[in-house]
Amino acid sequence: MPTTITSAGVTFTDTTTLTSANGVPSALKLTTARTINGVSFDGTADITIPGSSIVAINAAKAWVNFDGASSGTWAGGTSTVQRLTGSSTANVITSNPHGLITGNNVYVATGLVASGGYSVTVTSTTRFSITTVATTLIVQSPITFNVSTIRSSYNVSSVTKNATSVYTVNFASALADANYAITGSLSVLNQSTGSTSDTNASVYNGSFAVSNDTVPTTTSCRVVASGGYYSGNGYENPRICVAIFGN
């Protein structure tokens, strides 16, 4: 219907009849839908942005909270190792691949001629290979790996326990490059008595450092997380947190 608007003594009359043809519904729906973070939006309904498409700025590429004092093992007798005479590669068959990816590090406690750290090459969902040092025939024998207990993590498949207070953080997915930043923290630990009371905080300072012997790679990094100046007593920190920031 006509609308009369009066202003300063002048009357304006709008005789336009509003219909769907001249755009009344456009207030409820966009004439042309827009895309928001990959999802089409036309204004007629709410949309949900998938969490996988949201990239946080400067978010940690990986992080882990683990027990440095724990001494766990993998697989026990369910893992076996096979190698042909003279071969320097052992094929490890396990019922659980433990989320490993090629380039991760494992510490073999038993089952090989030489205990120690080995680089992993994943060949199937239940098999990976490691390069060994012996050249004699090894027949399917139980093999165990030293690991630390993870409380919570993101993009970390496992934490290898290489030695007292030395750990390798294995990434579940490889990072873009190895030029990332590594930061960490330790809980209070009196290396003289093993006490974790907060009253020790000002006296017994722990240390967190990136290993110089094993440089970071796109698939893992090694850290040294020791207690204070009584570390010779062999106490290991029960709460170690590591965070990785990078591209």
Summary of the structure (lengths in Angstrom):
residues: 247
radius of gyration: 30.1
end to end distance: 61.7
largest distance: 108.4
contacts: 672
relative contact order: 0.17
helix: 8%
strand: 45%
